């Protein structure tokens, strides 16, 4: 299940909430009981992705795309 990070605007506490993607846009209450929170952008790296080719462009310049 995805984990979303939130920050409370009242007390500045940062906290995480596990919930399905279908509920990702719902607000979350601060553990201290405040309701004025904002979801933060995640900086989590996802493993298993292909490495981008070196040399620039979409395919390292071999496709003629100007890369």
trRosetta pair geometry for C-beta under 8 A, 3 or more apart (Angstrom, degrees):
i j d omega theta_ij theta_ji phi_ij phi_ji
1 18 5.0 75 106 179 120 102
1 19 6.7 -176 170 83 117 3
1 20 6.2 -70 -141 -78 99 53
2 18 7.2 161 90 -146 39 62
2 19 7.0 -36 74 70 84 52
2 20 7.3 84 31 -149 96 21
2 21 5.7 77 10 -70 139 76
2 24 6.9 -7 88 -92 142 109
3 16 5.1 7 178 -178 108 120
3 17 7.1 156 -157 77 61 34
3 18 5.2 -34 -99 -91 75 72
4 16 6.8 152 78 -155 38 67
4 17 5.2 -23 63 63 91 88
4 18 7.9 160 17 -91 72 23
4 19 6.6 -33 12 37 117 99
4 24 6.2 151 -72 -142 143 77
4 28 7.4 169 94 -27 118 146
4 39 5.8 -34 172 -142 118 112
4 42 7.4 -97 -127 -59 53 114
5 14 6.4 4 -176 -176 103 100
5 15 7.4 166 -151 89 61 30
5 16 5.3 -35 -97 -98 65 76
5 39 7.1 111 81 -162 51 64
5 40 4.4 -43 99 55 103 112
5 42 6.3 134 14 -91 110 76
6 14 7.2 168 88 -152 44 56
6 15 5.7 -20 63 66 91 77
6 16 7.4 156 17 -99 76 25
6 17 6.3 28 -6 -4 119 112
6 28 4.9 -141 -40 64 164 127
6 30 7.6 -139 116 -88 122 66
6 37 4.7 25 173 170 123 125
6 38 6.6 155 -156 78 76 34
6 39 5.4 -48 -98 -100 78 52
6 40 6.5 179 -104 -2 20 86
7 12 6.8 -12 -177 -155 102 44
7 13 7.2 173 -151 87 59 39
7 14 4.9 -25 -98 -98 82 74
7 15 7.9 146 -93 19 35 65
7 37 6.6 162 81 -155 35 79
7 38 5.7 -19 59 60 85 86
7 40 5.7 73 -15 -50 102 113
8 11 4.9 9 102 48 134 80
8 12 6.4 -68 76 -14 83 10
8 13 4.8 24 24 48 121 82
8 14 7.8 -137 10 -70 75 32
8 15 7.5 39 -28 8 98 108
8 30 3.8 41 -90 -96 129 135
8 32 6.8 5 -89 38 174 112
8 34 5.0 89 -154 74 123 132
8 36 6.8 81 -164 82 69 70
8 37 5.2 -45 -99 -97 54 86
9 12 7.7 28 -144 -74 19 52
9 34 7.7 -147 53 145 65 136
9 36 4.4 -74 50 129 112 106
9 37 6.6 -165 -5 -97 82 29
9 38 6.3 72 -52 -11 103 103
10 30 7.0 -117 46 -2 108 162
10 32 7.8 -135 86 84 116 126
10 34 4.2 -148 37 -139 138 155
10 36 5.4 105 -34 57 97 114
11 30 6.5 129 37 177 114 156
11 32 5.4 20 17 47 160 158
11 34 6.2 177 0 -7 103 148
13 30 5.9 106 64 -157 119 113
13 31 6.8 -96 126 41 150 97
13 32 6.2 129 11 -9 151 120
14 40 7.3 2 -138 -16 107 148
15 28 7.7 -142 88 127 109 132
15 30 6.7 135 16 -141 137 59
15 31 5.5 155 -96 -16 160 109
17 28 4.8 -135 -37 -121 157 152
19 23 4.6 -84 155 82 125 119
19 24 6.9 171 93 -81 108 49
19 26 7.4 -90 137 50 164 118
20 23 5.3 80 64 15 79 98
20 24 7.8 -97 109 -42 48 76
21 24 5.2 -12 -157 -34 48 119
23 26 4.8 -28 -177 6 82 126
24 39 7.9 85 170 -141 75 164
27 35 7.1 48 145 -174 136 83
27 37 6.3 131 -168 61 90 99
28 37 5.5 -69 72 87 74 152
28 39 7.5 95 14 -79 111 87
29 33 6.8 -12 171 -144 115 27
29 34 7.0 162 -165 80 73 39
29 35 5.4 -36 -113 -101 84 66
29 37 6.9 175 -123 -8 18 135
30 33 6.4 -33 80 44 90 23
30 34 4.0 13 33 54 134 88
30 35 7.3 -119 9 -62 88 22
30 36 7.9 -10 -20 55 121 54
30 37 5.6 169 -54 -70 84 118
34 37 7.0 126 107 -51 94 89
46 49 5.9 76 96 -31 96 116
53 57 8.0 -32 82 77 114 76
53 59 6.0 41 35 -166 153 34
53 60 3.8 -82 138 -52 132 105
54 60 6.4 41 74 -115 41 104
55 60 3.9 58 62 -155 126 77
55 61 5.1 -98 143 4 116 112
55 67 7.1 74 119 134 86 103
56 60 7.1 96 56 -132 43 34
56 61 6.2 50 74 -51 85 101
56 67 4.9 -180 119 176 80 81
57 60 6.3 -95 67 14 102 6
57 61 4.9 126 27 -67 143 56
57 63 7.3 -168 146 40 130 98
57 65 5.5 143 -165 77 119 106
57 66 6.6 168 -108 86 120 50
57 67 1.0 19 -79 -142 149 139
58 63 6.4 -40 75 38 103 140
58 65 5.4 6 26 62 112 160
58 67 5.7 -138 17 -61 58 145
59 62 5.3 -85 119 50 107 88
59 63 4.4 78 45 -17 136 115
59 65 7.0 103 24 16 97 124
59 67 6.5 145 45 43 57 156
60 67 6.6 95 85 115 8 131
61 65 7.9 -130 -124 50 35 78
61 67 4.4 -136 -80 92 57 86
63 67 7.1 47 45 19 92 121
